[in-house]
């Protein structure tokens, strides 16, 4: 990276970038950026801001920046209202505003401005039935309105301009057709081409002097048709190819064209295709040269699935086949050893090693290290990644099966649906993918059920109700399908799976189901419970909810910025914690706790926008069943952003201390004082204890909270905690730092009982002496020297081996590793020398036998004497 520049502004706005075509590495060129309602000129050498113009007072949203060839004047064009167009003439070297012109159009402006030449821009009117042509000849603004109906037969519906840079041509979508229109003088329009179905056009590419070409891609059945044509003479085609593309990639979204000179001096072309699933394909001479699954750079959520059970019993044909492969493999290895292997043999040897590796097997292992990672991407595509080598086992694009004129699917999350344990040999696990139509919260919901072994969509449905929140319940039916409650925009709950058995299970636990909702903008936290079946809807699986409690925070002093809860599948080994003086403290273990963080409204922006006196951070621990606030703490002079993780009876959160100008991490541990008397042995003997007393959220708990704060060097992007199958192994915090690395921090450093001079008993327990900051030990980076670019989330998965946690981090890059917080105390290391162990055992057996023989001889000699 040569440089990086952060641009400041006054208010959020659309971002726009103009990079001159004359950009060179060692020559200063002005890069123009419109962001945060300000127009910036940035040096291409060092990223320094040369000048800046604030357009907040004009309330202009810049849509286009035009720089004519060999001119020091730029034109910034945008809209200040639906009917007013603004043009700014600016000296690119000095940033001086030379002229500001406005023009009004009664029909209004809608959509984006598209440039068809250096001085002509086109947009559509508010009715989306007319083209609005804007020209800047002689420094004046001229506006013409041209109806599209006379040039397009049977025009109906709305018109949409496709953003593109075509010299003299304009791409519009009308009646599900991509229509190319040539814009002539005085607003005259001419239809050049009509392409039915899904079609995309590239920007213009200069192929020779005064000749521009463009690529056109559209689908015809299972093929993608790619043509490259001259813009001035559209009937002339350079290439015309049909390419077979996997239907799981969807339709082509964008095309980027590149040219090269062939050996016969003719023009050849390459096309880079951006597909609906966000993958990239490079196409040349009718073939896909390479492909990249860039959709994996925008993962929304991850769940895990066990691999299939390895079935016993092998057929004779398979044994013979394996025997042949074994002989061929040893022959190849022998060639490699004798240095006579060809390049093809070397590749075959490498593939054979990968195939024979235990890490890449498609079956479960004894330690539970091999998993399937089922990831949902922003494009609506599911991937199954093998944890051993990261390869894509299968992928499925959900969009085409649900996309229609009335529904633009937006997939929200993925959940475990069925995880068969008792019938693992007969049934495959499956996941539930939840989405909705469009961006609106009250849009119809979408459900898709996908087999995790094959990627086949088992079933899918479009619901009549919306989906705002999904609540997985801790109950399963006889087929081991997990029960889920889907909350709609009206607060009603819908049960899935929709079976009579699921209704019976829900009815038995009807009074024990609670959930919460957080309205961050209004500062309201609500608790909800099921009330009765829906009255106004004929649906046996629909239930009305009621508000159980409500907490309203003062809007003038607190704004909600973060919340966290415990994992539903977290395992806690024991509630008791033995401290240094042989005393016992009982952890307050509840899955109904909510951590909430609020800041002063003035300090809710970026760090440094307010003074420490006007900033504070307030944290809450709330019981979501009854709304009782169990703990509240204020950090004066502190602000967000806040990243928190909740585990067992403790919560750790990261924030910024404005007074100290440093980041901090705080820990809060809560203990149940109502069980403190259980340490009396005599009460245990005579039965006067409350160990068997049921725990209820309605009883007022006696809570003891311990907290401590420490300075922390880094800013944090994500934070998680290790999890193991039995909960015995000590915990480590996995912290995603600002430099896109993952730090493993021992939870003992975040012990609120740390003191400057711990007693001898506390030292023996493992309490670390108190310091004002948390240590950053280079050896504890689990990513080592690697960086997970654009790190957004960290997920931990327990392995069957208690000592081991599987960690998966995702961002632009993906990272997977195994972590042993307490080392591998329950297994041998991978590099353990079994041969040496065998030799040692054999030597000991021989030594024992030899010693026994010598002893017998000596005893016999002693008897003869």
NORHU-V9322 format. One record per residue. N is the residue number from 1. RES is the residue in one small letter. OMEGA is omega in whole degrees, 0 to 359 (999 if undefined). Layout:
n = {N/N}
res = {RES/RES}
omega = {OMEGA/OMEGA}
//
This chain:
n = {1/2/3/4/5/6/7/8/9/10/11/12/13/14/15/16/17/18/19/20/21/22/23/24/25/26/27/28/29/30/31/32/33/34/35/36/37/38/39/40/41/42/43/44/45/46/47/48/49/50/51/52/53/54/55/56/57/58/59/60/61/62/63/64/65/66/67/68/69/70/71/72/73/74/75/76/77/78/79/80/81/82/83/84/85/86/87/88/89/90/91/92/93/94/95/96/97/98/99/100/101/102/103/104/105/106/107/108/109/110/111/112/113/114/115/116/117/118/119/120/121/122/123/124/125/126/127/128/129/130/131/132/133/134/135/136/137/138/139/140/141/142/143/144/145/146/147/148/149/150/151/152/153/154/155/156/157/158/159/160/161/162/163/164/165/166/167/168/169/170/171/172/173/174/175/176/177/178/179/180/181/182/183/184/185/186/187/188/189/190/191/192/193/194/195/196/197/198/199/200/201/202/203/204/205/206/207/208/209/210/211/212/213/214/215/216/217/218/219/220/221/222/223/224/225/226/227/228/229/230/231/232/233/234/235/236/237/238/239/240/241/242/243/244/245/246/247/248/249/250/251/252/253/254/255/256/257/258/259/260/261/262/263/264/265/266/267/268/269/270/271/272/273/274/275/276/277/278/279/280/281/282/283/284/285/286/287/288/289/290/291/292/293/294/295/296/297/298/299/300/301/302/303/304/305/306/307/308/309/310/311/312/313/314/315/316/317/318/319/320/321/322/323/324/325/326/327/328/329/330/331/332/333/334/335/336/337/338/339/340/341/342/343/344/345/346/347/348/349/350/351/352/353/354/355/356/357/358/359/360/361/362/363/364/365/366/367/368/369/370/371/372/373/374/375/376/377/378/379/380/381/382/383/384/385/386/387/388/389/390/391/392/393/394/395/396/397/398/399/400/401/402/403/404/405/406/407/408/409/410/411/412/413/414/415/416/417/418/419/420/421/422/423/424/425/426/427/428/429/430/431/432/433/434/435/436/437/438/439/440/441/442/443/444/445/446/447/448/449/450/451/452/453/454/455/456/457/458/459/460/461/462/463/464/465/466/467/468/469/470/471/472/473/474/475/476/477/478/479/480/481/482/483/484/485/486/487/488/489/490/491/492/493/494/495/496/497/498/499/500/501/502/503/504/505/506/507/508/509/510/511/512/513/514/515/516/517/518/519/520/521/522/523/524/525/526/527/528/529/530/531/532/533/534/535/536/537/538/539/540/541/542/543/544/545/546/547/548/549/550/551/552/553/554/555/556/557/558/559/560/561/562/563/564/565/566/567/568/569/570/571/572/573/574/575/576/577/578/579/580/581/582/583/584/585/586/587/588/589/590/591/592/593/594/595/596/597/598/599/600/601/602/603/604/605/606/607/608/609/610/611/612/613/614/615/616/617/618/619/620/621/622/623/624/625/626/627/628/629/630/631/632/633/634/635/636/637/638/639/640/641/642/643/644/645/646/647/648/649/650/651/652/653/654/655/656/657/658/659/660/661/662/663/664/665/666/667/668/669/670/671/672/673/674/675/676/677/678/679/680/681/682/683/684/685/686/687/688/689/690/691/692/693/694/695/696/697/698/699/700/701/702/703/704/705/706/707/708/709/710/711/712/713/714/715/716/717/718/719/720/721/722/723/724/725/726/727/728/729/730/731/732/733/734/735/736/737/738/739/740/741/742/743/744/745/746/747/748/749/750/751/752/753/754/755/756/757/758/759/760/761/762/763/764/765/766/767/768/769/770/771/772/773/774/775/776/777/778/779/780/781/782/783/784/785/786/787/788/789/790/791/792/793/794/795/796/797/798/799/800/801/802/803/804/805/806/807/808/809/810/811/812/813/814/815/816/817/818/819/820/821/822/823/824/825/826/827/828/829/830/831/832/833/834/835/836/837/838/839/840/841/842/843/844/845/846/847/848/849/850/851/852/853/854/855/856/857/858/859/860/861/862/863/864/865}
res = {x/x/x/x/x/x/x/x/x/x/x/x/x/x/x/x/x/x/x/x/x/x/x/x/x/x/x/x/x/x/x/x/x/x/x/x/x/x/x/x/x/x/x/x/x/x/x/x/x/x/x/x/x/x/x/x/x/x/x/x/x/x/x/x/x/x/x/x/x/x/x/x/x/x/x/x/x/x/x/x/x/x/x/x/x/x/x/x/x/x/x/x/x/x/x/x/x/x/x/x/x/x/x/x/x/x/x/x/x/x/x/x/x/x/x/x/x/x/x/x/x/x/x/x/x/x/x/x/x/x/x/x/x/x/x/x/x/x/x/x/x/x/x/x/x/x/x/x/x/x/x/x/x/x/x/x/x/x/x/x/x/x/x/x/x/x/x/x/x/x/x/x/x/x/x/x/x/x/x/x/x/x/x/x/x/x/x/x/x/x/x/x/x/x/x/x/x/x/x/x/x/x/x/x/x/x/x/x/x/x/x/x/x/x/x/x/x/x/x/x/x/x/x/x/x/x/x/x/x/x/x/x/x/x/x/x/x/x/x/x/x/x/x/x/x/x/x/x/x/x/x/x/x/x/x/x/x/x/x/x/x/x/x/x/x/x/x/x/x/x/x/x/x/x/x/x/x/x/x/x/x/x/x/x/x/x/x/x/x/x/x/x/x/x/x/x/x/x/x/x/x/x/x/x/x/x/x/x/x/x/x/x/x/x/x/x/x/x/x/x/x/x/x/x/x/x/x/x/x/x/x/x/x/x/x/x/x/x/x/x/x/x/x/x/x/x/x/x/x/x/x/x/x/x/x/x/x/x/x/x/x/x/x/x/x/x/x/x/x/x/x/x/x/x/x/x/x/x/x/x/x/x/x/x/x/x/x/x/x/x/x/x/x/x/x/x/x/x/x/x/x/x/x/x/x/x/x/x/x/x/x/x/x/x/x/x/x/x/x/x/x/x/x/x/x/x/x/x/x/x/x/x/x/x/x/x/x/x/x/x/x/x/x/x/x/x/x/x/x/x/x/x/x/x/x/x/x/x/x/x/x/x/x/x/x/x/x/x/x/x/x/x/x/x/x/x/x/x/x/x/x/x/x/x/x/x/x/x/x/x/x/x/x/x/x/x/x/x/x/x/x/x/x/x/x/x/x/x/x/x/x/x/x/x/x/x/x/x/x/x/x/x/x/x/x/x/x/x/x/x/x/x/x/x/x/x/x/x/x/x/x/x/x/x/x/x/x/x/x/x/x/x/x/x/x/x/x/x/x/x/x/x/x/x/x/x/x/x/x/x/x/x/x/x/x/x/x/x/x/x/x/x/x/x/x/x/x/x/x/x/x/x/x/x/x/x/x/x/x/x/x/x/x/x/x/x/x/x/x/x/x/x/x/x/x/x/x/x/x/x/x/x/x/x/x/x/x/x/x/x/x/x/x/x/x/x/x/x/x/x/x/x/x/x/x/x/x/x/x/x/x/x/x/x/x/x/x/x/x/x/x/x/x/x/x/x/x/x/x/x/x/x/x/x/x/x/x/x/x/x/x/x/x/x/x/x/x/x/x/x/x/x/x/x/x/x/x/x/x/x/x/x/x/x/x/x/x/x/x/x/x/x/x/x/x/x/x/x/x/x/x/x/x/x/x/x/x/x/x/x/x/x/x/x/x/x/x/x/x/x/x/x/x/x/x/x/x/x/x/x/x/x/x/x/x/x/x/x/x/x/x/x/x/x/x/x/x/x/x/x/x/x/x/x/x/x/x/x/x/x/x/x/x/x/x/x/x/x/x/x/x/x/x/x/x/x/x/x/x/x/x/x/x/x/x/x/x/x/x/x/x/x/x/x/x/x/x/x/x/x/x/x/x/x/x/x/x/x/x/x/x/x/x/x/x/x/x/x/x/x/x/x/x/x/x/x/x/x/x/x/x/x/x/x/x/x/x/x/x/x/x/x/x/x/x}
omega = {182/178/179/184/176/185/181/179/186/183/181/179/176/179/183/184/175/177/182/179/182/183/177/189/188/181/184/177/182/174/184/182/171/182/178/177/179/176/184/169/187/178/180/181/186/180/180/178/183/175/184/178/180/181/182/182/179/180/183/173/184/180/186/173/184/175/180/182/176/179/178/182/175/178/175/186/179/181/173/175/181/182/184/177/179/176/179/174/189/173/188/182/185/184/181/178/185/185/176/181/176/176/181/179/187/180/178/180/179/179/185/172/179/181/175/174/184/184/180/175/182/171/178/179/184/180/181/177/181/171/177/184/183/177/184/180/178/176/180/181/176/183/177/178/181/177/183/184/182/184/179/182/176/179/175/180/184/180/180/178/177/180/180/178/181/182/177/180/180/178/179/176/180/178/180/176/170/184/176/185/175/181/179/181/178/175/180/183/178/179/181/184/174/182/180/175/181/182/181/179/181/172/180/179/179/182/175/184/178/176/179/179/178/179/179/181/175/186/174/183/180/181/172/183/181/176/174/186/173/181/181/180/190/180/180/181/174/178/178/191/172/185/177/181/178/182/178/175/179/183/179/179/181/177/175/187/177/182/175/181/179/180/178/177/176/183/171/185/170/178/174/184/172/186/182/179/179/175/180/177/172/184/177/179/175/181/174/182/176/178/179/178/183/173/179/177/181/179/179/181/185/167/181/177/175/175/180/176/179/184/180/180/183/180/180/179/181/178/179/179/179/179/178/178/180/179/179/180/179/176/178/178/178/176/180/179/181/177/179/181/176/177/178/178/179/178/179/178/179/178/180/178/178/182/182/181/179/183/187/180/179/177/182/175/186/184/179/180/182/181/167/176/180/184/175/181/182/181/181/179/177/175/170/181/177/184/182/183/176/182/177/180/174/176/180/176/184/188/189/184/183/184/177/179/184/185/172/188/173/185/191/188/181/185/173/181/180/180/186/176/184/180/183/181/187/185/178/174/180/180/177/177/185/178/176/177/177/183/185/181/182/176/180/181/178/178/177/181/189/175/185/179/185/184/180/177/183/178/177/181/173/186/175/180/177/178/179/184/177/181/173/180/181/181/176/178/184/177/178/171/181/178/179/172/179/181/179/185/179/177/178/182/180/185/173/0/184/179/179/178/179/177/179/179/180/181/180/180/188/185/183/183/180/172/184/174/181/175/188/183/182/178/183/173/183/172/185/176/178/182/181/176/182/183/186/181/178/182/182/183/179/182/175/180/177/176/182/180/181/174/179/180/179/185/181/182/182/175/183/180/182/174/181/175/178/173/181/184/181/180/177/185/182/178/184/176/181/181/193/185/180/175/180/174/183/180/174/185/178/176/182/181/178/172/182/179/177/177/175/182/180/184/181/178/181/180/178/181/178/178/178/181/181/184/173/179/180/179/181/165/189/173/187/178/183/178/181/176/183/182/177/182/181/172/181/179/181/182/179/5/182/172/186/174/184/179/180/181/183/177/178/180/186/183/182/178/182/180/182/182/181/174/179/170/179/178/175/176/181/183/182/181/182/179/183/181/183/179/178/184/183/177/177/182/184/174/179/178/181/180/182/179/180/179/180/178/180/176/184/185/172/188/171/182/175/183/179/180/181/172/178/190/193/163/188/175/181/180/180/181/180/179/181/188/182/180/181/185/179/186/170/174/175/188/175/186/184/178/173/172/184/180/175/183/180/180/180/177/179/177/181/180/178/178/183/180/179/179/181/179/179/177/178/178/181/178/184/177/186/170/184/182/179/183/173/182/184/183/182/173/181/177/181/182/182/175/175/187/178/183/181/184/178/180/178/182/177/173/176/177/188/185/193/172/174/182/179/178/183/177/169/174/174/183/180/180/173/183/177/183/179/184/183/183/183/178/175/180/182/182/179/183/177/179/179/178/180/179/180/180/180/180/179/179/179/180/179/181/180/179/179/179/179/180/180/179/182/180/179/179/179/180/178/179/999}
//
